[in-house]
């Protein structure tokens, strides 16, 4: 049997390179889709958390205004104001921590699948 011709060897090399490039492209595409899905889910969670925080803050403000409106003495208003300010500061601090943690999660989880997929694609290509 005759050894493969130079043309046959070139064709096999080109076919193998094309298959490898296609596989790398599919791996990269899957990573982008996974990253996009994670990003959308995390942003939705962030938005829901923001809406919940806004609602809690609005309810606290209405509760405070109602308490002030029904206060019997100016000293009661001062006490209400002090208590409300303290509660609101604590609430805002907690909300900030939660939103910051969720923002970091979005940044980390959204980028990680993409980076991993791109690295895998480059490893296969080399």
C-alpha positions as CSV (number, residue, x, y, z in Angstrom):
1,X,0.0,0.0,0.0
2,X,1.2,3.5,-0.8
3,X,1.9,6.0,1.9
4,X,-0.6,8.8,2.1
5,X,0.0,11.6,-0.3
6,X,1.0,15.1,0.8
7,X,-2.5,16.2,-0.3
8,X,-4.1,13.5,1.9
9,X,-2.0,14.5,4.9
10,X,-2.8,18.2,4.4
11,X,-6.5,17.4,4.1
12,X,-6.5,15.3,7.3
13,X,-4.6,18.0,9.2
14,X,-7.1,20.6,7.9
15,X,-10.1,18.4,8.9
16,X,-8.6,17.8,12.4
17,X,-7.9,21.6,12.8
18,X,-11.4,22.4,11.7
19,X,-12.9,19.9,14.1
20,X,-10.8,21.2,17.0
21,X,-11.8,24.8,16.1
22,X,-15.5,23.8,16.0
23,X,-15.2,22.1,19.4
24,X,-13.5,25.1,20.9
25,X,-16.1,27.4,19.5
26,X,-18.9,25.2,20.9
27,X,-17.2,25.1,24.3
28,X,-16.8,28.9,24.3
29,X,-20.4,29.3,23.2
30,X,-21.7,27.1,26.0
31,X,-19.6,29.1,28.5
32,X,-21.0,32.4,27.3
33,X,-24.6,31.0,27.5
34,X,-24.0,29.7,31.0
35,X,-22.4,33.0,32.1
36,X,-25.3,35.0,30.6
37,X,-27.9,32.8,32.4
38,X,-26.1,33.2,35.7
39,X,-25.9,37.0,35.2
40,X,-29.6,37.3,34.4
41,X,-30.6,35.2,37.4
42,X,-28.2,37.2,39.7
43,X,-29.4,40.5,38.4
44,X,-33.0,39.4,38.9
45,X,-32.2,38.5,42.5
46,X,-30.5,41.8,43.0
47,X,-33.5,43.7,41.7
48,X,-35.9,41.8,43.9
49,X,-33.7,42.5,46.9
50,X,-33.6,46.2,46.0
51,X,-37.4,46.3,45.6
52,X,-37.8,44.6,49.0
53,X,-35.4,47.1,50.6
54,X,-37.3,50.0,49.1
55,X,-40.6,48.6,50.3
56,X,-39.3,48.0,53.9
57,X,-37.9,51.6,54.0
58,X,-41.2,53.1,52.7
59,X,-43.3,51.1,55.2
60,X,-40.9,52.2,58.0
61,X,-41.3,55.8,56.9
62,X,-45.1,55.6,56.8
63,X,-45.1,53.9,60.2
64,X,-42.9,56.7,61.6
65,X,-45.1,59.4,60.1
66,X,-48.2,57.8,61.6
67,X,-46.6,57.6,65.0
68,X,-45.5,61.2,64.9
69,X,-49.0,62.2,63.8
70,X,-50.6,60.5,66.8
71,X,-48.0,61.6,69.3
72,X,-49.4,63.3,72.4
73,X,-46.4,65.4,73.4
74,X,-43.4,67.0,71.7
75,X,-41.1,64.8,73.9
76,X,-42.8,61.7,72.3
77,X,-41.9,63.0,68.9
78,X,-38.3,63.4,69.9
79,X,-38.2,59.8,71.2
80,X,-39.9,58.6,68.1
81,X,-37.5,60.5,65.9
82,X,-34.4,59.1,67.7
83,X,-35.7,55.5,67.7
84,X,-36.7,55.7,64.0
85,X,-33.3,57.2,63.1
86,X,-31.5,54.4,64.9
87,X,-33.7,51.6,63.4
88,X,-33.3,53.1,59.9
89,X,-29.5,53.4,60.2
90,X,-29.4,49.7,61.3
91,X,-31.8,48.7,58.5
92,X,-29.8,50.6,55.9
93,X,-26.5,49.1,57.1
94,X,-27.9,45.6,56.8
95,X,-29.4,46.3,53.4
96,X,-26.1,47.7,52.2
97,X,-24.3,44.6,53.4
98,X,-26.8,42.3,51.6
99,X,-26.7,44.2,48.4
100,X,-22.9,44.5,48.4
101,X,-22.6,40.7,48.9
102,X,-25.1,40.1,46.1
103,X,-23.2,42.5,43.8
104,X,-20.0,40.6,44.5
105,X,-21.7,37.3,43.8
106,X,-22.9,38.7,40.5
107,X,-19.5,39.8,39.5
108,X,-17.8,36.6,40.6
109,X,-20.4,34.0,39.4
110,X,-21.2,35.7,36.2
111,X,-17.6,35.9,35.0
112,X,-16.4,32.5,36.2
113,X,-18.2,30.2,33.8
114,X,-17.1,32.4,30.9
115,X,-13.4,32.5,32.0
116,X,-13.4,28.7,32.6
117,X,-14.9,28.0,29.2
118,X,-12.5,30.3,27.4
119,X,-9.6,28.7,29.2
120,X,-10.8,25.2,28.2
121,X,-11.3,26.3,24.6
122,X,-7.7,27.6,24.4
123,X,-6.3,24.5,26.1
124,X,-8.0,22.3,23.5
125,X,-6.9,24.5,20.6
126,X,-3.2,24.4,21.7
